[in-house]
Amino acid sequence: MRILALDHGTVRIGVAVSDELKMIAQPLEFIPAEPFDRFLERLREILRAKEVELILVGMPRNMDGSYGPAALKVREFVEVLRQAVAVPIRTWDERLTSVQANRFLAAAGARRDKRKAKVDQTAAALLLQSYLDNLTPG
């Protein structure tokens, strides 16, 4: 069983998945956020194919730890997801994952036009790796 992470965005939703041992996160893809029914259809396909036991959704927070308008959108997204899928859902602090993802892709030599397509799934992988690292202290 695996953990799936979602980096929620208004245009694209980044997807990453853990290995079966829940030690390593890997970027998977991004799914267009709209139309929402198509997003759900693709998400359900991934959940079945990857045998996912938990969905982790990035919760945006301000640097002081407070929640802003983006967090409200994610909360609404999570509530809709809970009605649509049977897999348990958890939120996880995603502060700076998109910034880290952009830096990582730039350092890896990805061209700016290619980075845009990969940043969401890379941010989801960073979010998931943070969660996985928290599961296995060491």
C-alpha positions in Angstrom: 0.0 0.0 0.0 1.2 3.5 -0.8 0.6 7.1 0.1 -0.4 9.6 -2.6 0.2 13.3 -2.2 -1.7 16.1 -4.0 -0.3 19.6 -4.4 -3.6 21.6 -5.0 -3.6 24.4 -7.5 -6.4 26.2 -9.3 -5.0 25.1 -12.8 -3.1 21.9 -12.1 -2.9 19.4 -9.2 0.5 17.8 -8.7 0.5 14.1 -7.9 3.3 12.1 -6.2 3.3 8.6 -4.8 5.4 6.7 -2.2 7.1 3.4 -2.7 5.5 0.4 -1.0 7.8 0.7 2.0 6.7 4.4 2.4 10.3 5.6 2.4 10.7 7.4 -1.0 8.4 9.9 -2.7 8.4 10.1 -6.5 6.7 12.7 -8.7 4.0 11.0 -10.8 2.1 13.6 -12.9 -0.1 16.6 -12.8 -3.8 16.5 -13.4 -5.7 19.5 -14.7 -7.9 20.9 -11.9 -10.8 21.5 -14.3 -13.1 20.0 -15.2 -13.4 18.6 -11.7 -15.2 15.4 -12.7 -12.3 14.5 -15.1 -9.8 15.2 -12.3 -11.8 12.8 -10.0 -11.9 10.2 -12.7 -8.1 10.3 -13.2 -7.5 10.4 -9.4 -9.7 7.2 -8.9 -7.7 5.5 -11.6 -4.4 6.3 -9.8 -5.8 5.2 -6.4 -6.8 1.8 -7.8 -3.6 1.3 -9.9 -1.2 2.3 -7.1 -3.2 0.7 -4.2 -3.3 3.9 -2.2 -4.1 3.7 1.5 -3.9 7.4 2.3 -4.2 10.7 0.4 -2.0 13.6 1.7 -3.1 17.0 0.6 -0.7 20.0 1.0 -2.1 22.7 3.3 -0.7 26.1 2.5 0.3 28.2 5.6 1.7 31.6 6.0 5.3 31.8 7.2 4.0 32.7 10.7 2.0 29.4 10.7 -1.4 31.1 10.2 -3.9 30.1 7.5 -4.8 32.4 4.6 -7.3 32.4 1.7 -5.4 29.6 -0.1 -5.9 27.3 2.9 -9.7 27.9 2.8 -9.7 26.7 -0.8 -7.7 23.6 0.1 -10.1 22.9 3.0 -13.1 23.1 0.6 -11.2 20.8 -1.9 -10.5 18.2 0.9 -14.2 18.2 1.9 -15.3 17.5 -1.7 -12.7 14.8 -2.0 -13.8 13.1 1.2 -17.3 12.8 -0.4 -15.9 11.5 -3.7 -13.3 8.8 -2.6 -13.2 6.2 0.1 -9.5 6.6 0.8 -8.7 8.5 4.1 -7.4 12.0 3.5 -4.9 14.0 5.6 -3.5 17.5 5.2 0.2 18.4 5.7 2.1 21.7 5.9 3.3 22.6 2.5 5.1 25.9 3.2 7.7 26.6 0.5 7.3 23.3 -1.5 6.7 25.1 -4.7 9.7 27.4 -4.1 11.8 24.3 -3.3 10.5 22.5 -6.4 11.4 25.4 -8.7 14.9 25.6 -7.2 15.4 21.9 -7.5 14.3 21.8 -11.1 16.4 24.8 -12.0 19.5 23.2 -10.3 18.8 20.0 -12.3 19.0 22.0 -15.5 15.3 22.0 -16.5 14.5 24.8 -18.9 12.1 27.4 -17.6 9.3 26.4 -20.0 9.7 22.7 -18.9 9.8 23.5 -15.2 6.2 24.9 -15.2 4.9 21.5 -16.2 6.9 19.6 -13.6 6.8 22.0 -10.6 3.4 20.8 -9.3 4.3 17.1 -9.2 7.7 17.9 -7.8 6.1 20.0 -5.1 3.8 17.1 -4.3 6.9 14.8 -4.1 8.6 17.2 -1.7 5.5 17.4 0.4 5.2 13.6 0.5 8.9 13.1 1.3 8.5 15.5 4.3 5.6 13.4 5.5 7.5 10.1 5.0 10.6 11.4 6.8 8.3 12.4 9.7 7.0 8.8 9.8 10.4 7.2 10.1 12.5 9.4 12.5 16.2 8.8 12.2 
